[in-house]
Amino acid sequence: MTERFAVLTGDLVASTRLSDAELDRALEVLAQAARDVTDRGGRMEGTAAELPDSAKGIRGGFARRGGDGWQFAMNRPALALRAALFLRARLRELGKPYATRIAIAAGPGRMPADLDPNAAHGPAFVVSGRLLEELPARAGMAHAGRGALGAVLRLADHISSGWTPAQARAVALMLWPPGRTNAETARELGITQQSVNESLKRAGFPALADALALIESGSESG
């Protein structure tokens, strides 16, 4: 069945500086983050918490590409930027040296029963991969749609590239599942809400959250 997918294609930054074990760990963290994004019976994997309606019904799959590359496809294009930032945040939790470039494209496509994007068909899968190859050195994220959405991604790239591991952990909890409050994040981290508020402010999250809300409301969906 043909659906509209957002395709995120990425690779690890400066992967030659990582050991084989560190490389595998980084890609597994990205794979787990992708699994968290997809709908697993209406609940976030490994928890009993029910997902909000906005995060239900998401189908998608993650696969490695080459030595340090990966691709993730999901059938909810409006959530592509949130997913991209979530993957980035989870990876940054490992430490400052861990970062990934991400190129996003959206369009109709078909995925196999096992949801392996390496066996998927559709222009977005090709365009996303090509966009990653064409990314200039100064850019870490881009959207094939260009325009306003491309501009938002460029700014989100700049903001997220400066996250510390501690900031990334707080941001990741706020990004997924959607709708988590600062108070809930504070309880999850075992710190005060004031500390969470300050960490999120320094990470530029309030502005990102506003941008995500506008995109996900349907004004910009790719």
URDA-V904254 format. One record per residue. N is the residue number from 1. RES is the residue in one letter. SS is DSSP state (~ for helix, > for strand, _ for the rest). PHI is phi in degrees with one decimal (999 if undefined). OMEGA is omega in whole degrees, 0 to 359 (none if undefined). Layout:
BEGIN
<<N RES SS PHI OMEGA> <N RES SS PHI OMEGA>>
END
This chain:
BEGIN
<<1 M _ 999 179> <2 T _ -81.7 177> <3 E > -132.0 174> <4 R > -93.2 183> <5 F > -118.9 162> <6 A > -99.3 181> <7 V > -115.7 178> <8 L > -107.2 178> <9 T > -115.3 183> <10 G > -145.2 171> <11 D > -148.3 182> <12 L > -78.8 180> <13 V _ -81.1 178> <14 A _ 53.1 184> <15 S ~ -66.3 180> <16 T ~ -67.6 178> <17 R ~ -84.2 181> <18 L _ -95.7 173> <19 S _ -73.5 178> <20 D ~ -58.5 180> <21 A ~ -66.0 179> <22 E ~ -66.9 178> <23 L ~ -63.1 179> <24 D ~ -63.1 180> <25 R ~ -64.1 180> <26 A ~ -61.2 181> <27 L ~ -69.9 177> <28 E ~ -70.7 176> <29 V ~ -61.7 177> <30 L ~ -63.9 179> <31 A ~ -63.3 179> <32 Q ~ -66.4 178> <33 A ~ -61.3 178> <34 A ~ -64.4 177> <35 R ~ -64.8 178> <36 D ~ -63.9 181> <37 V ~ -70.0 182> <38 T _ -74.7 184> <39 D _ -76.9 177> <40 R > -109.2 180> <41 G _ 67.8 178> <42 G _ 82.1 180> <43 R > -132.5 178> <44 M _ -71.4 185> <45 E _ -56.0 177> <46 G _ 83.9 180> <47 T _ -133.5 177> <48 A _ -98.4 184> <49 A _ -73.4 178> <50 E > -79.1 179> <51 L _ -73.5 173> <52 P _ -68.5 183> <53 D ~ -56.7 183> <54 S ~ -65.3 182> <55 A ~ -106.6 180> <56 K _ -89.0 176> <57 G _ 78.1 181> <58 I _ -85.2 174> <59 R _ -108.4 178> <60 G > -178.8 181> <61 G > -150.7 182> <62 F > -123.9 176> <63 A > -151.4 174> <64 R > -76.7 177> <65 R > -134.1 180> <66 G _ 69.3 185> <67 G _ -71.4 184> <68 D _ -125.8 183> <69 G > -103.2 180> <70 W > -157.1 175> <71 Q > -145.7 180> <72 F > -133.3 178> <73 A > -119.7 180> <74 M > -143.1 185> <75 N _ -89.9 177> <76 R _ -136.8 185> <77 P ~ -55.1 182> <78 A ~ -63.7 181> <79 L ~ -97.4 186> <80 A ~ -62.8 181> <81 L ~ -66.5 177> <82 R ~ -59.4 180> <83 A ~ -63.9 180> <84 A ~ -61.7 179> <85 L ~ -68.0 178> <86 F ~ -63.9 178> <87 L ~ -62.1 179> <88 R ~ -61.8 181> <89 A ~ -64.8 180> <90 R ~ -60.5 179> <91 L ~ -68.4 181> <92 R ~ -64.6 176> <93 E _ -57.1 180> <94 L _ -70.2 182> <95 G _ 143.6 182> <96 K _ -58.0 182> <97 P _ -68.4 186> <98 Y _ -94.4 179> <99 A _ -151.7 179> <100 T > -138.3 169> <101 R > -83.6 181> <102 I > -143.3 174> <103 A > -117.1 186> <104 I > -118.1 172> <105 A > -139.2 180> <106 A > -132.1 179> <107 G > 169.2 180> <108 P > -69.5 178> <109 G > -171.7 178> <110 R > -132.1 177> <111 M _ -114.9 179> <112 P _ -70.5 183> <113 A _ -59.6 181> <114 D _ -85.8 176> <115 L _ 59.4 177> <116 D _ -84.4 182> <117 P ~ -64.0 178> <118 N ~ -66.3 180> <119 A ~ -110.6 181> <120 A _ -84.9 180> <121 H > -131.2 177> <122 G _ 146.3 184> <123 P ~ -61.6 183> <124 A ~ -62.6 180> <125 F ~ -66.4 179> <126 V ~ -75.2 183> <127 V ~ -62.4 180> <128 S ~ -60.8 179> <129 G ~ -63.8 179> <130 R ~ -66.8 180> <131 L ~ -61.8 178> <132 L ~ -61.0 180> <133 E ~ -63.6 184> <134 E ~ -93.8 182> <135 L _ -59.8 175> <136 P _ -69.3 184> <137 A _ -59.3 184> <138 R _ -79.3 185> <139 A _ -110.8 178> <140 G _ -114.7 177> <141 M > -144.1 178> <142 A > -156.2 177> <143 H > -122.2 182> <144 A _ -63.1 180> <145 G _ -71.1 180> <146 R _ 54.5 177> <147 G ~ 54.1 183> <148 A ~ -62.4 181> <149 L ~ -65.4 177> <150 G ~ -62.9 179> <151 A ~ -65.8 178> <152 V ~ -61.6 180> <153 L ~ -63.8 179> <154 R ~ -62.6 178> <155 L ~ -69.2 178> <156 A ~ -63.3 176> <157 D ~ -60.1 181> <158 H ~ -61.9 181> <159 I ~ -66.0 186> <160 S ~ -70.1 180> <161 S _ -67.5 181> <162 G _ -96.8 181> <163 W _ -63.9 168> <164 T _ -82.3 177> <165 P ~ -56.7 180> <166 A ~ -67.0 177> <167 Q ~ -62.8 181> <168 A ~ -61.5 180> <169 R ~ -65.2 179> <170 A ~ -66.4 180> <171 V ~ -62.4 181> <172 A ~ -58.4 180> <173 L ~ -66.3 179> <174 M ~ -76.9 182> <175 L ~ -75.6 185> <176 W _ -143.8 358> <177 P _ -73.6 179> <178 P _ -58.5 175> <179 G _ 98.0 179> <180 R _ -68.1 181> <181 T _ -91.5 176> <182 N ~ -60.6 180> <183 A ~ -64.8 178> <184 E ~ -65.3 178> <185 T ~ -65.3 178> <186 A ~ -61.4 179> <187 R ~ -64.2 180> <188 E ~ -62.4 182> <189 L ~ -86.3 181> <190 G _ 73.3 179> <191 I _ -130.4 182> <192 T _ -75.2 177> <193 Q ~ -64.7 178> <194 Q ~ -61.1 179> <195 S ~ -65.2 178> <196 V ~ -63.9 180> <197 N ~ -57.1 181> <198 E ~ -67.9 179> <199 S ~ -63.1 180> <200 L ~ -66.3 178> <201 K ~ -63.7 180> <202 R ~ -65.6 180> <203 A _ -83.2 181> <204 G _ 73.2 186> <205 F ~ -69.5 180> <206 P ~ -54.7 179> <207 A ~ -67.8 178> <208 L ~ -62.6 180> <209 A ~ -62.3 178> <210 D ~ -63.8 180> <211 A ~ -63.6 179> <212 L ~ -62.6 180> <213 A ~ -61.5 179> <214 L ~ -67.0 179> <215 I ~ -63.7 186> <216 E ~ -75.9 177> <217 S ~ -75.5 177> <218 G ~ 110.8 181> <219 S ~ -71.2 177> <220 E _ -143.2 182> <221 S _ -123.8 181> <222 G _ 79.3 none>>
END
